[in-house]
Amino acid sequence: MGLLSFIKEAGEKLFGGSSAQAAEPDANTKAAAAIKTYIETQNLGLTGLEVTYTAATGVVTLAGQAPSQEASEKAGLAAGNVANVTSVDNNLVAPAAAPAQYHDVVKGDTLSAISKKYYGDANKYNAIFEANKPMLSHPDKIYPGQKLRIPAL
């Protein structure tokens, strides 16, 4: 799927400390394990998931098998929407499908406004919400810096 960029300060707080403190190999391994566990809690049906994290650069690399392009994209988003992650190199293998677009949430964004921007219809916000579950638990729980998947309709 390739490389996705994220905002380092935004996202789930899965591991403590600054990126400078986490630069040790053992800390990288622990952070990768925390990210892997977080991805696995999304129940995306991934097999053979391997996660590496390099704190010095903030890069997460994913490898393994995904049952669909959607699952692969969601795994990449789950990994990237973690504090101290600047980019995700998503190497998950998935059946070919049309890739989705992505949107970086800014202050004042709502799913309805994002839906209007991409689909021309604010009432199609639920498609964006469903495409980002289980990362999103409610349509109103988005935050600046978060990256969302915008599926093709």
C-alpha positions, 0 to 999 in steps of 0.5 A: 500500500505504501507510505502514509504520513501522520502528525507525530503529536496526535493519536492514541497514547500507547507508550510513554516517553518522548521519542528520544527516550524511546530510541533504545532497541528494547523500547522500539520492540516494546512500542512495536508490540504495543502498536501490534496489540492495538491493531489486533484489537481492531479485529481486522482479520490480519494474519502473520502481522509483523510490526516494527517501530523506529523511534528515532524516525517515528516510522512503523512498518507493517507486514503480513496478510490482510483479507481485503484492501479495506482491512489493510488500509484500516491497519495502516490508519490504526498504526499511524494514529498513535502518538510519536508515529510520523509515518507508516510503511504498510507492506500488508498483502491484500487482494487488489481493490480501488484504494481509498482517499485519506483526510487529515482532520483539522480543527472544526472538522465534522464527519458531515463536513468531510462527507460534503467535501468528498461526496457532495452530500453531508448526509453520507457521513456514515460511510466515512464513520463505518470505514473507520470503525472500530478506530472511531467509536462515535461519529462525533469523536474525531480530533485534529491530526487524526487521519481518516479513510474516505472510501469510494462510494 
